[in-house]
Amino acid sequence: MSTNQTSWPIVEVDGPQFNDILRLFKDLRISKEQIIRQLQPRICLQCWMVIQIEDAPQHKKHNQTSDFAQMEEANRPSFLALCKQYDRLTADCKQVILMKVSPKITTNVNLVRSQQANTT
């Protein structure tokens, strides 16, 4: 596991924080809400962070994914494979370095979730 990101939380792959990030990825991928789509969320793989399009210039020389709307589903096996590929998975495959998320993305996703909860 990479040691240069010690300020990132390390979480259990069976834990709630790991499941929360998978849920966030799913929400970002399938959301049709304008406040999510306009952010064009993507992952900066070098910084290990979910960023929005307006952050992309700060990461322009970094390896980034495409917009979540264009990505394949980020499920448990695919995310663990990504963690392993980028040295964010422990040797015993029980812990990962948790990806950070842009605060604006978190705020907007929580707003959409709240609105959806109020309409069901």
N, C-alpha and C positions, 0 to 999 in steps of 0.2 A: 504494500500500500504506500502511496506517495506520502512523504513526510513533510512536504513543503506547504501543506494546507492544514496545519494543526488547528487553525481557528474554525474550521468547518466541523460541525457535529459529526460524530461517528455513531451510527445507529444500527440496531439489530435488523437483519433482513426480514424477520418475522414480527417486527415491532410496529406500533401504530404510526410512527413518523415515516417509516418506509412506505407504508400503505397510503399515507396522506400525500406523499409526493407522486405516487402512481395515480391517485385520484385527480390530483392537480393536472398531470399530463393528459389524462383522459378528458377532463373538462376543457383544457386549452385546445385540444384537437377537435372535439366535436361541437364546441360552442358556436352558435350562429349569432350570438349577441354582438352588436356593434362595438360596445365598450371593450370587448375582448379582441375581436377581429382587428380593430384599428391599431392595437398594440403590436400586432404581428410577432407574437412571442416565438422565441427560438432559444437554443442552448449555445452558449459559448463554452466549448469543450475544454479550452485551455484554462479558463477561469472557474469552470464547473459551476455555472450559474445560468438560470433562466433569465434572459434579458428581453427587453422590448426593442422594437425597431429603432427608436430614437437613441438607444444605447449602442447600437451596432457600430457607429463610427469609432467609438472608443475601443472597440474590439475588432477593428477591420483587419488587422494582421493575424488574428486568432482563427482557429478552426471553429466554424459555427455550423449548426444544422440549418436546415430551411425552416420556414414558418411551421408551427405545429399543425396548422390546417393541412399542410402538404405531407406531413410525416405519416409513417405507418403507426399503428397502435403501439404505444409504449406499455407493454405488459411486463409482468414480473421477469420472465426469462430474458426478454430483450433488454430490459434495463440492467439486469445483473450482468449480461454480456457486455453492455456498454461500460459499466463500472469496472469490469475486469479488463477490458481493452484499454481503459484510461487509468489503470492502476488505482482505482478507488474501492477495491474489494479486498478484504483480508484473505490470506492464504487459505484459511479454513472455510471461506465463503459464508461466514455468519454475520459479518458486519460490512457496512459501506460508509464512505464519506458522503454525507447528505449534501445534495446540491442546494446552493443558495438560490433565492428567488427575488427578482426585482420587487421592491415594495409596491410599486404601482400595479404590477400584475396581481400580487396578493390581494390588494385592496379591491380591484375590479372583479376578481373571481369571487371574493367573499360577498360583494354586493350582488352579483348575479345569483349566487347560491341563496342568499337571503330573500331575494325577490321570488325565486322559484319556490322556496319553502312557504312563502306567504300565499302563493297561488294554488298550492295543492291541498 
